[in-house]
Amino acid sequence: MKKESEKSKKERTLRIVEALEKKYPEAKCSLDYSDPLQLLIATRLSAQCTDARVNLVTPALFEGYTSAEDFAAADVTDIESIIHSCGFFRAKARDIIGMCRDIIDRFGGRVPDTIEELITLPGVGRKTANLIVGDVYGKSAVVADTHFIRITNLLGLTDSKDPFKVEMQMRKLLPEDKSNDFCHRCVMHGRDTCVARRPECDSCVLKNDCHYAQNLFT
């Protein structure tokens, strides 16, 4: 396949965005939360864990701890016992308490609204930071999780497995006002059609704009 021009790739990206908008009109995060702090904590818990499992764990956690102050003063062993089934519970409990203390001490009790500030919190990387600024604060965001990286690589929009490189490549292609919802739709598409190791290319709405599908059928 000959090298694609940037203009052509941007046009193809827009077609992909529009196709997923039609297929998944409602783009939303699959984690349950009611405020920015809950989303931040739920996202930390989701590392190496399914969102479905996190959603089973967080009701008890958020019932017992309702504010950053509550978490900051928590006994780490109590947090560990509640989140145990999410895996890596010791590191996650430590990070949750640490990020809440930082939010109080350094950010006046408010979850920061920039990627640069968010990634200074314990356990918070760019994926989590992008989710917060996009879903909570309505800013342009590219959440480069495993689904997003895999799908954009298959589509031929990105050419790396590195989350930061994928984020930067997609920021050049996606309209700012579409980027956050596009990431959610990619996750939905990855669970529904473009399943890892067995993508359903025949029935995929993106097959005409997907490099992987085009190579499969030619």
C-alpha positions as a printed Julia matrix, in Angstrom:
218×3 Matrix{Float64}:
   0.0     0.0    0.0
   1.48    3.34  -1.03
   2.2     5.98   1.57
  -0.88    7.99   2.46
  -0.73   11.78   2.44
  -1.6    13.68   5.6
  -4.55   15.3    3.82
  -5.9    11.91   2.79
  -5.38   10.48   6.28
  -7.26   13.4    7.87
 -10.14   12.93   5.44
 -10.22    9.2    6.21
 -10.14    9.95   9.93
 -13.19   12.18   9.57
 -15.07    9.4    7.75
 -14.16    7.0   10.56
 -15.3     9.49  13.19
 -18.63    9.97  11.41
 -19.18    6.22  10.97
 -18.64    5.54  14.67
 -20.9     8.48  15.6
 -23.7     6.85  13.63
 -23.08    3.42  15.12
 -22.67    4.62  18.71
 -24.7     7.85  19.09
 -24.09    7.95  22.83
 -20.41    7.99  23.66
 -19.81    7.6   27.37
 -17.26    6.34  29.81
 -17.99    2.81  31.02
 -16.91    3.62  34.57
 -19.64    4.66  37.01
 -19.02    7.91  38.89
 -20.83   11.0   40.16
 -18.02   13.53  40.57
 -14.48   14.21  39.31
 -12.76   12.56  42.29
 -14.78    9.37  41.85
 -13.8     9.17  38.19
 -10.15    9.75  39.06
 -10.19    6.96  41.64
 -12.21    4.58  39.46
  -9.77    5.09  36.61
  -6.82    4.29  38.88
  -8.61    1.1   39.94
  -9.22    0.13  36.3
  -5.51   -0.39  35.59
  -5.01   -4.09  34.84
  -8.68   -4.62  35.7
 -11.98   -4.56  33.82
 -14.31   -1.59  34.11
 -17.09   -4.04  35.0
 -15.15   -5.25  38.03
 -14.37   -1.68  39.09
 -18.06   -0.8   38.9
 -18.8    -3.67  41.3
 -16.23   -2.42  43.8
 -16.71    1.36  43.8
 -20.23    1.58  45.31
 -18.97    0.32  48.68
 -15.81    2.41  48.39
 -17.65    5.64  47.62
 -20.28    4.99  50.27
 -17.6     4.73  52.93
 -15.44    7.56  51.61
 -17.26   10.56  50.18
 -14.55   13.21  49.84
 -10.84   13.77  49.29
 -10.57   14.48  53.02
 -12.1    11.08  53.82
  -9.64    9.26  51.57
  -6.68   11.31  52.78
  -7.39   10.26  56.37
  -8.19    6.64  55.51
  -6.49    3.57  56.92
  -4.73    2.05  53.92
  -5.63   -1.49  55.0
  -9.34   -0.62  54.9
  -9.03    0.71  51.35
  -7.04   -2.41  50.41
  -9.77   -4.7   51.74
 -12.48   -2.95  49.73
 -10.56   -2.85  46.43
  -8.79   -6.2   46.81
 -10.54   -7.83  43.84
  -9.33   -5.11  41.45
  -5.76   -6.44  41.63
  -2.56   -4.62  42.61
  -4.64   -3.43  45.56
  -1.73   -2.32  47.73
  -0.27    0.05  45.14
  -3.72    1.31  44.18
  -4.75    1.97  47.78
  -1.5     3.82  48.41
  -1.98    5.93  45.27
  -5.6     6.76  46.08
  -4.68    8.07  49.52
  -1.63    9.89  48.12
  -3.52   11.57  45.27
  -6.23   12.77  47.66
  -3.66   14.24  50.02
  -2.04   16.03  47.09
  -5.39   17.3   45.85
  -6.02   18.82  49.28
  -2.5    20.14  49.9
  -1.62   21.37  46.43
  -4.9    21.98  44.59
  -7.25   23.29  47.25
  -9.36   20.13  47.3
 -10.27   20.33  43.6
  -9.29   17.72  41.04
  -6.91   19.53  38.63
  -8.17   20.37  35.14
  -4.95   20.11  33.14
  -2.98   17.08  32.02
   0.24   18.66  33.26
  -1.11   19.0   36.8
  -2.93   15.69  36.89
   0.13   13.62  36.0
   1.9    14.97  39.1
  -0.55   13.01  41.26
   0.46    9.53  42.48
  -0.58    6.78  40.06
  -1.91    9.17  37.42
  -0.56    8.87  33.88
  -1.57   10.54  30.64
  -4.38    8.07  29.94
  -6.1     8.88  33.22
  -5.34   12.6   32.89
  -6.84   12.75  29.4
  -9.99   10.99  30.6
 -10.44   13.52  33.41
  -9.88   16.63  31.3
 -12.12   15.26  28.55
 -15.04   13.78  30.49
 -15.07   16.14  33.46
 -13.81   19.42  32.07
 -14.89   19.12  28.43
 -11.45   19.74  26.98
  -9.86   18.09  23.96
  -8.54   14.7   25.04
  -7.09   11.52  23.53
  -7.33    8.55  25.87
  -4.8     6.08  24.47
  -5.89    2.87  26.17
  -5.32   -0.64  24.84
  -8.48   -0.67  22.68
  -7.67    2.72  21.19
  -4.05    1.84  20.43
  -4.97   -1.49  18.83
  -7.82   -0.1   16.73
  -6.02    2.99  15.46
  -3.07    0.79  14.49
  -5.36   -1.58  12.58
  -7.02    1.37  10.88
  -3.6     2.62   9.8
  -4.01    5.94  11.59
  -1.16    5.23  14.01
   1.97    3.11  13.79
   3.1     2.64  17.38
   2.17    0.72  20.51
   3.5     3.52  22.7
   0.55    5.39  24.3
   2.22    8.79  24.15
   3.15    8.45  20.47
  -0.35    7.26  19.61
  -1.89   10.17  21.51
   0.3    12.68  19.67
  -0.36   11.11  16.26
  -4.12   11.16  16.81
  -4.12   14.73  18.12
  -2.89   15.74  14.66
  -5.76   13.92  12.96
  -8.81   14.38  15.17
 -10.91   17.54  15.4
 -10.54   18.81  18.97
 -14.27   18.77  19.61
 -14.56   15.15  18.46
 -11.49   13.59  20.05
 -12.79   12.62  23.49
 -16.0    11.0   22.27
 -14.07    9.23  19.5
 -11.94    7.51  22.14
 -15.03    6.24  23.96
 -16.5     5.02  20.7
 -13.3     3.16  19.88
 -13.59    1.31  23.18
 -17.21    0.42  22.4
 -16.21   -0.69  18.9
 -13.36   -2.76  20.31
 -15.72   -4.64  22.6
 -18.49   -4.97  20.05
 -16.89   -5.61  16.64
 -13.14   -5.08  16.47
 -12.45   -7.7   19.13
  -8.82   -8.51  19.88
  -7.54  -11.52  17.89
 -10.92  -12.01  16.17
 -12.09   -8.76  14.57
 -15.38   -9.09  12.7
 -14.22   -7.3    9.57
 -17.06   -8.5    7.34
 -19.66   -6.65   9.39
 -17.51   -3.68  10.39
 -18.74   -0.19   9.48
 -15.1     0.91   9.11
 -13.92   -1.79   6.72
 -13.73    0.53   3.7
 -11.44    2.9    5.59
  -9.43    0.33   7.52
  -5.98   -0.7    6.32
  -6.18   -4.06   8.09
  -9.53   -4.92   6.48
  -8.42   -3.72   3.07
  -5.31   -5.92   3.24
  -7.49   -8.82   4.37
  -9.86   -8.59   1.42
  -7.29   -7.89  -1.34
